[in-house]
Amino acid sequence: MLLTSYKGESFVTETEGGRRLYYLNNDDDGGVKQIPDIRNLYIKVIGLFLLCSGVFGFVLEQKLFK
């Protein structure tokens, strides 16, 4: 089951025939897969662009005012 938010170690959902209990299975492989969000990649790319722009700005300023 894939969830978008943490529900705790176990949680109950309502079904047509009653209720169903789900619990976190911590086997040797971890039992938990985290799927990275694409928005984080965009934020990293924008941050890297701003960092490079800032460094380029300092270098350009030094060359212009010498």
C-alpha positions as CSV (number, residue, x, y, z in Angstrom):
1,M,0.0,0.0,0.0
2,L,1.4,3.4,-1.0
3,L,0.6,6.3,1.3
4,T,1.3,10.0,0.9
5,S,1.5,10.7,4.6
6,Y,2.7,8.8,7.7
7,K,-0.2,7.0,9.4
8,G,1.8,5.6,12.3
9,E,2.9,2.0,13.1
10,S,-0.7,0.7,12.4
11,F,-4.0,2.1,11.3
12,V,-7.6,0.9,10.6
13,T,-9.6,1.6,7.5
14,E,-13.3,1.1,7.0
15,T,-14.3,-1.4,4.2
16,E,-17.6,-2.8,2.9
17,G,-17.4,-5.9,5.1
18,G,-16.2,-4.1,8.3
19,R,-12.7,-2.8,9.2
20,R,-9.2,-3.7,8.1
21,L,-6.0,-3.3,10.1
22,Y,-2.8,-2.4,8.4
23,Y,0.6,-2.4,10.2
24,L,4.1,-1.5,9.4
25,N,6.2,-4.5,8.5
26,N,9.9,-4.0,9.5
27,D,11.6,-6.9,7.9
28,D,15.3,-7.1,7.0
29,D,14.8,-4.9,3.9
30,G,13.3,-2.1,6.0
31,G,9.7,-2.6,4.9
32,V,9.4,1.1,4.0
33,K,10.0,2.7,0.6
34,Q,10.3,6.4,0.2
35,I,9.3,7.8,-3.2
36,P,11.1,11.1,-3.8
37,D,8.8,14.1,-4.6
38,I,9.6,15.8,-7.9
39,R,9.1,19.2,-6.2
40,N,12.3,18.6,-4.2
41,L,14.3,18.2,-7.4
42,Y,12.9,21.5,-8.7
43,I,13.9,23.3,-5.5
44,K,17.4,21.8,-5.6
45,V,17.9,22.9,-9.3
46,I,16.7,26.5,-8.5
47,G,19.0,26.6,-5.4
48,L,22.0,25.5,-7.5
49,F,21.1,28.1,-10.2
50,L,20.9,30.9,-7.6
51,L,24.2,29.8,-6.0
52,C,26.0,29.8,-9.3
53,S,24.5,33.2,-10.2
54,G,25.7,34.6,-6.9
55,V,29.3,33.4,-7.4
56,F,29.3,34.6,-11.0
57,G,28.0,38.0,-9.8
58,F,30.9,38.4,-7.3
59,V,33.5,37.4,-9.9
60,L,32.0,39.9,-12.4
61,E,31.8,42.6,-9.9
62,Q,35.5,42.2,-9.0
63,K,36.5,42.4,-12.7
64,L,34.3,45.4,-13.4
65,F,35.6,47.5,-10.5
66,K,39.4,46.8,-10.8
